[in-house]
Amino acid sequence: MTPLSGEQAGRLLEAMDRVEDDIRAMKGDIESLKSDLTKGKGLVAGLFLAAGGVGAFVKGMLDKVSGP
């Protein structure tokens, strides 16, 4: 294997720096997506609980209106 020239070594280092920057950016994107997903799970659970509560209220009102 032939040794790298100074120019080739410089290009390789620049490419490695760009890759490192891209990896850091991707890690930030992944953390952001994880945070959004966690918030989304809480929102979905809240919506299910609210829908259940509304359903129980409507059923109770219909039972009162329809009589015993």
N, C-alpha and C positions, 0 to 999 in steps of 0.2 A: 504494500500500500504506500503510495507516494504521500509525502507530507504536504499539508495545505500551504498555499502561498499566503502572504499577509492579507491580500485582498479577499481571498476565499474565506479566510478565518474571520475577517471583519463582516462579510456577508452572513456567515453562519451565526455569528453572535447577534447580529441585527434580527435575523429570522427567529432565533431563540427568544429574544426579548419580545418580539411581536407575539409569539406563541404564548409566552408567559402572561402578557397583558390580556390576551384573548381568554386564557384560562381563568384569570382573576375576574374578568367581566362575566364569564359564564357562571362562576361560583356565586357572584352577586345576583344574577338572574335566577338561579336555582333557589337561593335563600328567599328571594322575593316571592317566587311561586309557592314555596312551602308555606310562607306566611299567609298568602292569599288563600291557599287551600285550607289551612287551619281556620281562618276566619269564615270561610265558606261553609265548613262543616258546622260551625256554631250557628250560622244563619239558617241553614237547612233544619237543624234540630229545633230551633226557635219557631220556624214556620210550621213544622209538624205539631208542636205543642199548641201553638195558637189555633191551628185548624181543628185540633181535637177539642179545645175549649169552646170554640165557636159552634162546633157540631153538637156538643153536649148542651149548650145553651139553647140552640134551636130546637133540639129534641125535647128539652124541658118545656119550652114555650108551646110546642105542638101538643105535648101531653096535657098541658093545662087547658088549652083551647078545646081539645077533643073531648075532655071530660073523663070520668072514671070508667 
